[in-house]
Amino acid sequence: MPVLNQSDYRAPFLFRNRHLLTIYPSLFRKVSGVDYQRSRITTADDDFIDLDFSTTGSRHIVIILHGLEGNSYRKYMLGMAAAFNKNNFDTVAMNFRGCSGAPNKRLRFYHSGETEDLDTVVQYVKHLGKYETIHLAGFSLGGNVMLKYIGEKAGNIDNCIKSAVAVSVPCDLKDSAAALERKQNVIYMKRFIRELEIKLRHKKELYPEYINLDGYSSIKTFRQFDDRYTAPMHGFKNAADYWEQSSCRQFLEKIRIPVLLINALDDPFLGKACFPYEEAAKNDCFYLETPKYGGHVGFVTFNGTQYWSERRAVAFIRNNRG
């Protein structure tokens, strides 16, 4: 039953194009009303994670996770934080390692299947002693991390975590990587490969003996990048092994708290395997909504300051606040 076949998102008439819906918000959207206070926490391996809190004095908080090479100041992160603050939730934006403006200390970065850092953040927020309930919201890569985490924990998930919303998630990483190799998506792939090179150059200054950038210009796809860097840096055999172990789709059947996944049918980052209809049909806790339009982390809305995806996330979590 939790496959929601009818979605009430209506893309603006001139925005019924997947690329326009994807690109417009990052270039032209303005978000106000979010005043972050940063906290740096230490990880078990003596690295650090930077957290940006936006508080209202609520007893309920939403931990928000960004996408690949994002950070807490991306428009979609600010928009989601503002929407929850307006509806009386505190929020904390989790910056993955190396994404907060300061290089992390260890050789490893973050990746699509790394859930230990999220658990570190959950435990930190819980032990602040300020919150009755914790909720999660994740975008793209961050959504994959979040869904994998909830599925991995299954019946052992911390009882403070009551619900979650994921937006534009590549549930099958192999399928998503193939989708991004399509000719019409070259603009996104080039941007990611360029941004990852900048990150690697910073890392090379700390670990010159481990990072080799010779011939980097020949890398054109995630398969090539993950084979050469992500997999060996994080203990995987190769890109295929990384994708297989890290894709959240295999963990969705184990989810035991209310979770909503919103994946637009026109998302240029997603192939067919990224739409887990079977898992949703078999799990009363896992809801899948697939609007016809939306792009990747798009869902542009002009009536009001909040985008549709933000209003939908707030409504779902309010209904499952616990």
C-alpha positions in Angstrom: 0.0 0.0 0.0 2.7 2.6 0.7 3.3 3.2 -3.0 1.7 6.7 -3.3 0.6 6.7 -7.0 -1.0 10.1 -6.8 1.3 13.0 -6.0 0.0 16.6 -5.7 3.2 18.2 -7.0 2.5 20.3 -10.1 5.5 21.8 -11.8 5.1 25.4 -13.1 4.0 25.2 -16.7 7.3 26.5 -18.2 9.3 24.3 -15.8 8.3 20.9 -17.1 11.8 20.1 -18.1 14.0 17.8 -15.9 17.2 19.9 -16.4 15.5 23.2 -15.7 13.9 21.9 -12.5 17.3 20.6 -11.4 19.4 23.6 -12.2 17.1 26.6 -11.5 17.1 26.4 -7.7 20.9 26.3 -7.3 21.3 29.3 -9.6 18.3 31.5 -8.7 16.6 30.5 -5.5 17.0 32.8 -2.5 16.4 31.4 1.0 16.4 33.5 4.1 15.6 33.0 7.8 18.2 30.4 8.7 20.8 31.4 11.3 23.3 28.6 11.8 25.3 28.0 14.9 28.2 25.7 14.2 29.4 22.9 16.5 32.4 20.6 15.7 32.3 17.1 17.1 35.1 14.5 17.2 34.7 11.1 15.7 36.0 7.8 17.1 38.9 7.9 14.7 40.0 11.4 15.8 38.5 13.2 12.8 35.8 15.8 13.0 32.3 16.6 11.7 30.9 20.1 11.5 27.2 20.5 12.4 25.1 23.6 11.7 22.2 24.1 14.1 19.2 26.3 13.4 17.1 26.4 16.5 13.7 27.6 17.6 13.6 26.2 21.1 11.7 23.1 20.0 11.8 19.7 21.8 11.9 18.1 18.3 14.8 18.2 15.9 15.5 17.2 12.3 19.0 16.1 11.2 19.5 17.1 7.5 22.0 15.4 5.2 23.3 16.9 1.9 24.2 15.4 -1.4 27.5 14.7 -3.2 29.9 17.6 -2.7 27.1 19.6 -1.0 27.2 21.3 2.3 24.8 23.0 4.8 24.6 26.2 2.8 23.2 24.6 -0.4 19.8 26.1 -1.3 18.0 22.8 -0.8 19.5 22.5 2.7 18.7 26.0 3.7 15.2 25.6 2.3 14.5 22.5 4.3 15.9 24.0 7.5 13.8 27.1 7.0 10.6 25.1 6.4 11.1 23.0 9.6 12.1 26.0 11.7 8.9 27.8 10.5 6.9 24.7 11.7 8.5 24.7 15.2 11.3 22.1 14.7 15.0 22.7 15.4 17.3 21.5 12.7 20.9 20.5 12.4 22.6 20.3 9.0 25.3 17.6 9.0 28.3 18.4 6.8 30.0 15.3 5.6 33.7 15.0 6.2 35.6 17.6 4.2 32.5 19.4 3.1 32.3 22.2 5.7 35.0 24.4 4.3 37.9 22.7 6.1 39.7 19.5 5.0 39.1 16.6 7.2 42.1 15.0 9.0 42.0 11.4 7.9 42.8 9.9 4.4 39.2 8.8 4.0 36.3 11.1 3.0 32.6 10.2 3.1 30.8 8.0 0.6 27.3 6.8 -0.3 27.3 3.9 2.2 29.2 5.4 5.1 26.7 5.4 8.1 29.0 5.5 11.1 29.3 9.3 11.0 25.5 9.6 10.9 25.2 7.4 13.9 27.8 9.6 15.7 25.7 12.7 15.0 22.5 10.9 16.1 24.2 9.9 19.4 25.6 13.4 19.9 22.2 15.1 19.4 20.5 12.5 21.6 22.9 13.1 24.5 22.4 16.8 24.3 19.4 16.0 26.4 17.2 18.7 24.8 15.1 16.7 22.4 12.1 14.3 22.8 12.3 13.1 19.2 14.8 13.0 16.4 13.9 12.9 12.7 16.0 12.6 9.6 15.9 14.2 6.2 18.3 13.4 3.4 19.0 14.5 -0.2 20.5 12.4 -3.0 23.7 10.8 -1.6 22.7 11.9 1.9 19.4 10.3 1.4 21.1 7.0 0.4 23.2 7.1 3.6 20.1 7.9 5.7 18.0 5.1 4.2 20.8 2.6 4.5 21.3 3.6 8.1 17.7 3.2 9.0 17.5 -0.2 7.3 20.8 -1.4 8.9 19.6 -0.5 12.4 16.1 -2.0 11.7 14.6 -3.1 15.0 17.6 -1.7 16.9 17.2 1.9 15.7 17.4 4.4 18.5 13.9 4.9 19.9 14.4 8.7 19.7 14.3 8.5 15.9 10.7 8.6 14.9 10.5 9.3 11.1 12.5 10.3 8.0 12.1 11.8 4.6 14.4 11.2 1.6 14.5 13.2 -1.6 15.9 12.3 -5.0 17.8 9.3 -3.8 20.0 7.0 -6.1 18.8 3.8 -4.3 20.8 1.7 -6.8 24.2 3.3 -7.2 25.2 1.3 -10.3 22.0 2.3 -12.0 22.4 5.9 -11.1 26.1 6.0 -12.3 24.9 4.6 -15.6 22.2 7.2 -15.8 24.7 10.0 -15.3 26.9 8.6 -18.1 24.2 9.5 -20.7 25.1 12.2 -23.1 22.4 14.5 -21.9 23.8 14.4 -18.4 27.4 15.3 -19.2 27.0 18.8 -17.6 26.4 17.1 -14.2 29.1 14.6 -14.5 31.7 17.1 -15.5 30.8 19.3 -12.5 31.1 16.4 -10.0 34.4 15.2 -11.4 35.8 18.7 -11.3 34.7 19.3 -7.7 36.1 15.9 -6.6 39.4 16.8 -8.2 39.6 20.0 -6.0 38.8 17.9 -2.9 41.6 15.4 -3.9 44.1 18.1 -4.4 43.5 19.3 -0.8 43.8 15.8 0.4 47.1 15.2 -1.5 48.7 18.0 0.5 48.0 16.0 3.6 48.7 12.5 2.1 51.0 13.0 -0.9 52.1 9.3 -0.7 48.6 8.0 -1.1 47.0 10.4 -3.6 48.1 10.2 -7.3 46.4 12.7 -9.6 48.5 11.8 -12.7 46.1 11.4 -15.7 43.1 12.7 -13.7 41.8 14.4 -16.9 41.1 11.0 -18.4 38.4 10.4 -15.7 35.0 11.0 -17.2 32.6 8.8 -15.2 31.8 7.7 -11.7 32.9 4.2 -12.5 36.4 5.5 -13.3 36.5 7.8 -10.3 35.2 5.2 -7.9 37.5 2.5 -9.2 40.6 4.7 -8.8 39.8 6.6 -5.6 36.6 5.9 -3.7 36.9 2.1 -3.6 40.6 1.8 -2.5 40.4 4.7 0.0 37.4 3.1 1.8 38.2 -0.6 1.7 36.2 -1.8 -1.4 37.6 -4.0 -4.2 36.4 -1.7 -7.0 33.5 0.5 -8.0 31.1 -2.4 -8.5 31.8 -3.7 -5.0 31.4 -0.2 -3.6 28.1 0.3 -5.4 26.8 -3.2 -4.4 27.5 -2.8 -0.7 26.5 0.8 -0.4 23.2 1.0 -2.3 20.3 1.5 0.1 17.8 -0.4 -1.9 18.7 -3.7 -0.3 18.0 -2.3 3.2 14.6 -0.8 2.5 12.7 -4.0 3.4 14.1 -3.8 6.9 12.9 -0.3 7.7 10.7 -0.2 10.8 9.9 3.5 11.3 7.8 5.7 9.0 9.9 6.8 6.0 8.9 8.7 2.9 11.0 8.6 -0.3 10.3 11.2 -3.0 11.8 10.4 -6.3 10.6 12.3 -9.4 10.1 10.2 -12.5 12.0 12.7 -14.6 15.0 12.8 -12.3 18.1 12.8 -14.7 20.2 11.2 -12.0 18.0 8.1 -11.6 17.5 4.9 -13.7 14.6 2.5 -13.3 16.3 0.5 -10.5 16.2 3.7 -8.3 12.4 3.4 -7.9 11.9 0.7 -5.3 8.2 0.0 -5.9 8.4 -3.6 -4.8 10.0 -2.7 -1.5 7.4 -0.1 -0.7 4.5 -2.4 -1.6 5.8 -5.0 0.9 6.7 -2.6 3.8 4.0 -0.7 5.7 6.6 1.7 7.1 8.2 2.7 3.7 6.3 5.1 1.6 7.3 5.9 -2.0 6.0 9.0 -3.9 7.0 9.4 -7.5 5.8 12.8 -9.0 5.8 13.0 -12.7 8.1 16.1 -12.6 10.6 17.4 -10.1 14.1 16.9 -11.6 16.9 16.1 -9.1 16.4 17.9 -5.8 14.2 20.4 -7.7 10.4 20.5 -7.1 10.4 24.2 -7.9 7.4 26.1 -6.5 6.5 29.8 -6.9 3.5 30.1 -4.6 5.1 30.9 -1.3 8.7 30.7 0.0 8.7 26.9 0.6 9.2 24.4 -2.2 6.7 21.5 -2.5 9.3 18.9 -1.3 9.8 20.9 1.9 6.1 21.3 2.6 5.7 17.5 1.9 8.6 16.6 4.2 7.2 18.8 7.1 3.7 17.3 6.7 5.0 13.8 6.8 7.2 14.3 9.8 4.6 16.3 11.7 2.2 13.4 11.2 4.8 10.9 12.5 6.3 13.1 15.2 5.7 10.4 17.9 
